[in-house]
Amino acid sequence: MKTLLVVNREDEWPDEMPGVAVTTAKDYLTGTTFSNGHVDRVINLCRCERAQGPGFYVSLLAEARGHEPYPSARTIEDLRRAVPKELARRAEKAMAEGAAQAVTVYSWFGVDPEGSNDAVSRELFSVLKVPLLRAEFRRKAGHWRLSRVRPLSIADVPAEKRRAVLQAARRFGSAQVRPRATKAERPAIAILHTPGEPLPPSNPQALQKMVHAAEHLGMRAEIIDRHAIERLPEFDALFIRDTTWLGHYTYQFAQNAAALGLVVIDDPDSILQCNNKVYLGELFDRHRIPVPKTLVAHRDNLQEIAPALGLPCVLKEPGGGFSLGVRQAGSEEELRREALSMLEKSELIIAQQFVPTDFDWRVTVLDRRALFVCRYFMAPGHWQIHKHEPGRHSEGATQALSVGEAPEPVVKTAVRAANLIGNGLYGVDLKQTGGECLVMEINDNPNIEAGNEDQVLQDALYRELMGVFLRRITERRQAAAA
């Protein structure tokens, strides 16, 4: 099997295609047939309007399983919020002149079914890899403006036109990426930090040490806040030091910086993947990363959780961080109540065996190698590192170690897990118990605070961070100049 086409209902697809299998979103998400099957790419024709809905998870889990999705989960998330600027520029340029003040263009695998705006359809598909979409253009001050792009499901296509969709599907192509132009001036890095934001990953002392380290290496460094997004073209790199999640200004900063060709940590893909525990669970399973007993839970398998994992067990919302969105269930009644509450917000959640320990290991990985190691102790009187109460937050102590002081299996397992995400900056949380080393999660945007994580490396930690940025900026400039 090479290509898998996913729909909400099997009868929605008009006909067979050679070398293409058809399945439903439910079977793809909850079955085991396609988890390790011979699938190269997944054509997602499901409804994608709902955040954390089946359509979103089809693309997200396709990425975790090594299946190239059309569209990607990141594209679905991006289009839910705004039209990417580079896409708008290219599509507007391709629009034909005319007297109309408003035009709707459809793209079916890069083909305009009406035949009047094929160039626009090709641009939309080339950039987005969205199989079926509708784009709305408005004329303003004599120029076309792309006002909205909406991914369509096959159910949105009238029955009499689905044969044309089938024909277009047989001709679809792939996307290309343009490199960023080089700059001659001193490398510049923007460090995103907005005062007053809750649970920042770096304290003011650490931020100043980053600035000093960058300047020591010959770069220009500046701390910017959430209101400085229009200034990104002034820089070569962006280092996000505000807590990241989807739908947040940090994700928008990462998107814009990546589109401009900046070196970005955290990059948008890392934010998307690390902020979804369902994705991580699928990724760990595929690559045989040791984890506690885990079950991807949905409304149809809640009765399987307690027999499979035992009680108490832990339930996790896909996007929870800093111990938020994580609940412990001590009875079957509590388990069902908490799970159903979480499933109101997400199609899938994670259920996991409860593994009690006095502390978690945190291995911080940068550029595919371990940078430093910490022990994060549980909050006093609590089973998690962070304890959230109304109007109060407490956390356990942090003890930093050199990489050589940590157990070798902990470090090796953490690096192997982090490298599945990318080459950015990641904090891998693990538990070591009964001779086992278990990965709990991978965090983008891990903590680096003066007095905590830098206890061992001290100023060398910040020089190492900034050195990676400098090397990547230099490599990109050389590639652009070649």
Protein Blocks (a to p, Z undefined) as FASTA:
>chain_A
ZZdcddfblklpgbdcehiacddfklmmmmmklmmmccfbdcdfbdfkbghiaklmmmmm
mmmnopacdddfklmmmmmmoccfklmmmmmmmpccdfbfbdcdddeehiafklpammmm
mmmmmmnopabacdddddeehiacdfbdcdddfklpcfklmmmmmmmmmmcccddddddd
ddfbdcdddddddehiahifbdfklmmmmmmmmmmnopacddddfklmmmmmmpmbdcdf
bdcdehiaklmmmmmmmmnopacdddfklmmmmmpmklmmmmmmmnopacdddddddfkl
mmmmmmmnopadddddfkbgehiaiacdfbfklmmmmmmmmmmmpmbdcdddddddfbdc
ddddeehiafbdcdddddehiabfbdcdehiacddddddddfklpcfklmmmmmmmmmmn
mmcdcddddddeehiacdfbdcehiacdehilmmmnmmmmmmmmmmmmmmmmmmmmmmmm
ZZ
